[in-house]
Amino acid sequence: MLTTTQAFEKFRQRLELSDVEKQDAARRQSDVRESIRDGFDLARDFLSGSYSRHTKTKPLKDVDVVFVLGKKESWRRDKPPIETLQAFEQCLKKRYSEEGQVQIGRRSVTVEFEKSYYPEDHDGKVLSIDAVPAFDCGKDVYEIPDRVTGTWIKTNPETHRERSTKKNKELGGHWVPLVKMAKGWNRANKQPIKPSFLIEVMAAALAEAPFSNYPDEIRNLFAAMAATVGQTWPDPAGLGPPVSDQMTPDLVAAAVKALQEAQRKATLARRAEATGRQGEALGIWRDVLGDYFPLS
């Protein structure tokens, strides 16, 4: 039977993208990019978000591609953001015509490819890609549409990437896997924390060196997030609205309850391990962290 250390290492490896997933992501990105290029004047496009920061967890969903609009599209900046999102939606529907396959999100247009996944012994596929319209403001700063606020908001993806890289180095390369594990918990528990980027922002502040081991660090992170999830967490780049702006009082209460339960179960798992009930310990960890956590 796997030890807890072995199980977490296997879990960490399972959260890494397979060659099939990388190839599938490259192919589907290319198709989405081709569709948008055919419909708009673009200055450039590039990968962004957690995929580019290597903190995207499985199943691979909501891979962000930023499309920087060119001079011929500058008139759109003076229009309500929803109009640009709708234009992207109509453009993508020409290729992706299945009902519900293309949907407008808060700051992007999502193309959904797969509705299910198989965590056990299965090379997963890209479930969806998010097309993000943007205008270049210079110095790695961009404006993107926000459907909820009805405004164009500033963002700096490079600052987010640099921050993640620095924190991962500080924790000896363990921070990125730790974030993936926390995101895996979030997805397995119906996403009590929204958006998932908030988990990255919180983990960057709450996880501290020296790193000990994954079971204790993830339990400590659950506890720290439970104590602070109700705070206002600003955009790390200092440009856009708070990353925590989706967390209403009701959602905060639900998140605190879920995080406290995760911490409680993590403690039970460690106790089961310490008293020789290893199979039970692994079962509890799987219940906490989702189906990618191995039992054997």
C-alpha positions as CSV (number, residue, x, y, z in Angstrom):
1,M,0.0,0.0,0.0
2,L,1.2,3.5,-0.7
3,T,2.5,5.6,2.1
4,T,1.0,9.1,2.4
5,T,4.3,10.6,1.1
6,Q,4.2,8.3,-2.0
7,A,0.5,9.0,-2.6
8,F,1.1,12.8,-2.6
9,E,4.0,12.4,-4.9
10,K,1.9,10.3,-7.3
11,F,-0.9,12.9,-6.9
12,R,1.5,15.7,-7.8
13,Q,2.6,13.8,-10.9
14,R,-1.0,13.2,-11.9
15,L,-1.7,16.9,-11.8
16,E,1.1,17.5,-14.4
17,L,-0.1,17.8,-18.0
18,S,0.4,14.8,-20.1
19,D,1.8,14.9,-23.6
20,V,-1.7,14.2,-24.9
21,E,-3.1,17.1,-23.0
22,K,-0.3,19.5,-24.2
23,Q,-0.9,18.4,-27.8
24,D,-4.7,18.8,-27.4
25,A,-4.3,22.2,-25.9
26,A,-1.9,23.3,-28.7
27,R,-4.4,22.1,-31.4
28,R,-7.5,23.6,-29.8
29,Q,-5.7,26.9,-29.1
30,S,-4.7,27.0,-32.7
31,D,-8.2,26.5,-33.9
32,V,-9.7,29.2,-31.6
33,R,-6.9,31.6,-32.6
34,E,-7.6,31.0,-36.3
35,S,-11.3,31.7,-35.8
36,I,-10.7,35.0,-34.1
37,R,-7.9,36.0,-36.5
38,D,-10.4,35.5,-39.3
39,G,-12.9,37.9,-37.7
40,F,-10.8,40.7,-36.2
41,D,-7.8,42.8,-36.8
42,L,-5.3,41.6,-34.2
43,A,-2.0,43.0,-33.0
44,R,-1.1,39.6,-31.4
45,D,-2.4,36.8,-29.2
46,F,-0.9,34.9,-26.4
47,L,-1.5,32.4,-23.6
48,S,-2.4,33.8,-20.3
49,G,-3.9,32.9,-16.9
50,S,-3.1,29.8,-14.8
51,Y,-2.1,27.8,-17.9
52,S,0.8,30.1,-18.6
53,R,1.7,30.2,-14.9
54,H,1.7,26.4,-14.7
55,T,-0.9,26.5,-11.9
56,K,-3.8,25.1,-14.0
57,T,-5.1,21.9,-12.5
58,K,-6.9,19.0,-14.1
59,P,-9.3,18.5,-15.8
60,L,-7.8,21.2,-18.1
61,K,-10.5,23.8,-18.3
62,D,-10.8,27.5,-19.1
63,V,-7.4,27.9,-20.8
64,D,-7.0,31.6,-21.4
65,V,-5.9,33.1,-24.7
66,V,-5.6,36.9,-24.8
67,F,-6.4,38.5,-28.2
68,V,-4.9,42.0,-28.4
69,L,-7.1,44.0,-30.8
70,G,-5.4,46.0,-33.6
71,K,-5.9,49.6,-34.7
72,K,-8.8,48.8,-36.9
73,E,-10.7,47.6,-33.8
74,S,-9.9,50.6,-31.7
75,W,-13.5,51.9,-32.0
76,R,-14.7,49.1,-29.9
77,R,-12.9,50.5,-26.9
78,D,-15.5,53.3,-26.8
79,K,-18.4,50.9,-26.8
80,P,-19.8,48.9,-23.8
81,P,-17.6,45.8,-23.2
82,I,-20.5,43.5,-23.7
83,E,-20.6,44.4,-27.4
84,T,-17.0,43.2,-27.9
85,L,-17.8,40.0,-26.0
86,Q,-20.9,39.5,-28.2
87,A,-18.8,40.1,-31.3
88,F,-16.3,37.4,-30.2
89,E,-19.2,35.1,-29.4
90,Q,-20.7,35.4,-32.9
91,C,-17.3,34.9,-34.5
92,L,-16.6,31.7,-32.6
93,K,-20.1,30.3,-33.3
94,K,-19.3,30.2,-37.0
95,R,-16.9,27.3,-36.2
96,Y,-18.3,26.0,-32.9
97,S,-22.0,25.7,-33.7
98,E,-23.3,23.2,-31.2
99,E,-25.9,24.5,-28.8
100,G,-24.3,25.9,-25.7
101,Q,-20.8,25.3,-27.0
102,V,-19.9,29.0,-27.0
103,Q,-20.9,31.2,-24.0
104,I,-20.1,34.7,-22.8
105,G,-18.4,34.8,-19.4
106,R,-17.5,37.7,-17.2
107,R,-14.4,38.7,-19.1
108,S,-14.1,36.3,-21.9
109,V,-16.0,34.0,-24.3
110,T,-15.7,30.3,-23.5
111,V,-15.6,27.5,-26.1
112,E,-16.5,24.2,-24.5
113,F,-15.2,21.0,-26.0
114,E,-15.7,18.3,-23.5
115,K,-18.4,17.9,-20.8
116,S,-16.8,14.9,-19.0
117,Y,-13.4,13.6,-18.0
118,Y,-11.8,10.4,-16.6
119,P,-9.3,10.8,-13.8
120,E,-8.2,7.2,-13.6
121,D,-5.6,6.0,-16.1
122,H,-6.8,8.4,-18.7
123,D,-5.0,11.2,-20.6
124,G,-7.4,14.0,-20.3
125,K,-8.4,16.5,-22.9
126,V,-8.8,20.2,-22.9
127,L,-12.4,20.9,-21.7
128,S,-12.6,24.5,-22.7
129,I,-10.7,27.6,-23.9
130,D,-11.5,31.2,-22.9
131,A,-11.0,33.9,-25.6
132,V,-10.2,37.2,-23.9
133,P,-10.4,40.4,-25.9
134,A,-7.9,43.1,-25.0
135,F,-6.4,46.5,-25.8
136,D,-2.7,47.2,-25.4
137,C,-2.0,50.0,-22.9
138,G,1.8,49.6,-22.9
139,K,4.3,48.2,-20.4
140,D,2.6,44.8,-20.3
141,V,-0.7,46.4,-19.2
142,Y,-3.9,45.6,-21.1
143,E,-7.6,46.5,-20.8
144,I,-10.1,43.7,-20.9
145,P,-13.9,43.8,-20.8
146,D,-15.8,43.2,-17.6
147,R,-19.4,42.2,-18.3
148,V,-20.4,42.6,-14.6
149,T,-19.1,46.1,-14.0
150,G,-19.8,47.2,-17.6
151,T,-16.3,48.7,-17.8
152,W,-12.9,48.0,-19.3
153,I,-10.5,47.0,-16.6
154,K,-6.7,46.9,-16.6
155,T,-4.6,43.8,-16.0
156,N,-0.9,42.8,-16.2
157,P,-0.5,39.1,-16.8
158,E,3.3,39.4,-16.7
159,T,3.2,40.7,-13.1
160,H,1.0,37.7,-12.1
161,R,3.4,35.3,-13.8
162,E,6.5,36.8,-12.3
163,R,4.9,36.7,-8.8
164,S,4.0,33.0,-9.2
165,T,7.5,32.2,-10.4
166,K,9.1,34.0,-7.5
167,K,6.9,32.3,-4.9
168,N,7.5,28.9,-6.4
169,K,11.3,29.4,-6.2
170,E,11.0,30.6,-2.6
171,L,9.3,27.3,-1.7
172,G,11.7,25.2,-3.6
173,G,9.4,24.4,-6.5
174,H,6.7,23.1,-4.2
175,W,4.3,26.1,-4.3
176,V,2.9,25.4,-7.8
177,P,2.0,21.8,-6.9
178,L,0.5,23.0,-3.6
179,V,-1.7,25.5,-5.5
180,K,-2.8,22.8,-7.9
181,M,-3.8,20.6,-5.0
182,A,-5.8,23.4,-3.4
183,K,-7.5,24.1,-6.7
184,G,-8.2,20.3,-7.0
185,W,-10.0,20.5,-3.6
186,N,-11.9,23.6,-4.8
187,R,-13.1,21.8,-7.9
188,A,-14.0,18.6,-6.1
189,N,-16.1,20.6,-3.7
190,K,-18.1,22.6,-6.2
191,Q,-15.9,25.6,-6.2
192,P,-16.6,27.4,-2.9
193,I,-13.8,29.8,-3.7
194,K,-14.4,31.9,-6.9
195,P,-12.5,32.6,-9.0
196,S,-9.8,29.9,-8.7
197,F,-7.2,32.7,-9.2
198,L,-8.2,33.8,-5.7
199,I,-6.6,30.6,-4.4
200,E,-3.3,31.5,-6.1
201,V,-3.4,35.0,-4.6
202,M,-4.2,33.7,-1.1
203,A,-1.6,30.9,-1.4
204,A,1.1,33.4,-2.4
205,A,0.5,35.3,0.8
206,L,-0.2,32.5,3.2
207,A,2.2,29.7,2.2
208,E,5.6,30.4,3.7
209,A,9.1,29.0,3.5
210,P,10.5,26.6,4.6
211,F,8.2,24.1,3.0
212,S,7.7,20.9,5.1
213,N,5.6,18.3,3.3
214,Y,2.4,18.4,1.2
215,P,0.0,16.8,3.7
216,D,0.9,19.3,6.4
217,E,1.2,22.3,4.1
218,I,-2.2,21.7,2.4
219,R,-3.8,21.3,5.9
220,N,-2.2,24.5,7.0
221,L,-3.3,26.3,3.9
222,F,-6.9,25.2,4.4
223,A,-6.7,26.7,7.9
224,A,-5.1,29.9,6.8
225,M,-7.6,30.4,4.0
226,A,-10.5,29.7,6.3
227,A,-9.3,32.5,8.5
228,T,-8.8,35.0,5.7
229,V,-11.1,34.2,2.8
230,G,-13.5,37.0,3.9
231,Q,-10.8,39.6,3.5
232,T,-10.5,41.8,0.5
233,W,-7.8,40.4,-1.7
234,P,-6.6,43.1,-4.2
235,D,-5.3,42.5,-7.7
236,P,-1.5,41.7,-7.3
237,A,-0.7,44.0,-10.2
238,G,-2.6,46.8,-8.4
239,L,-4.7,47.6,-11.6
240,G,-8.0,45.8,-11.6
241,P,-10.8,45.2,-9.1
242,P,-10.2,43.0,-6.1
243,V,-9.7,39.3,-7.0
244,S,-12.1,38.5,-4.2
245,D,-15.0,40.7,-5.6
246,Q,-17.1,37.6,-6.4
247,M,-17.1,36.4,-2.7
248,T,-20.4,37.7,-1.3
249,P,-21.0,37.2,2.4
250,D,-23.0,34.1,1.7
251,L,-20.2,32.6,-0.4
252,V,-17.6,33.5,2.2
253,A,-19.6,31.7,4.8
254,A,-19.9,28.6,2.6
255,A,-16.2,28.8,1.8
256,V,-15.2,29.0,5.5
257,K,-17.4,26.0,6.3
258,A,-15.9,24.0,3.4
259,L,-12.3,25.0,4.3
260,Q,-12.8,24.1,8.0
261,E,-14.2,20.7,7.0
262,A,-11.2,20.1,4.7
263,Q,-8.9,21.0,7.5
264,R,-10.8,18.7,9.9
265,K,-10.6,15.8,7.5
266,A,-6.9,16.4,6.8
267,T,-6.3,16.2,10.5
268,L,-8.2,12.9,10.6
269,A,-6.2,11.6,7.7
270,R,-2.9,12.3,9.5
271,R,-4.3,10.7,12.7
272,A,-5.3,7.6,10.8
273,E,-1.9,7.4,9.3
274,A,-0.1,7.8,12.6
275,T,-2.2,4.9,14.1
276,G,-1.5,2.5,11.3
277,R,-4.8,2.9,9.4
278,Q,-3.1,3.8,6.1
279,G,-5.9,2.7,3.8
280,E,-8.3,4.9,5.7
281,A,-5.9,7.8,5.6
282,L,-5.7,7.6,1.8
283,G,-9.4,7.3,1.5
284,I,-9.9,10.5,3.5
285,W,-7.3,12.4,1.5
286,R,-9.1,11.3,-1.7
287,D,-12.4,12.5,-0.3
288,V,-10.8,15.9,0.4
289,L,-8.7,16.4,-2.7
290,G,-10.7,14.6,-5.4
291,D,-10.5,11.7,-7.8
292,Y,-7.0,12.3,-8.9
293,F,-5.7,11.4,-5.5
294,P,-4.5,7.8,-5.7
295,L,-5.5,4.9,-3.4
296,S,-2.9,2.5,-4.8
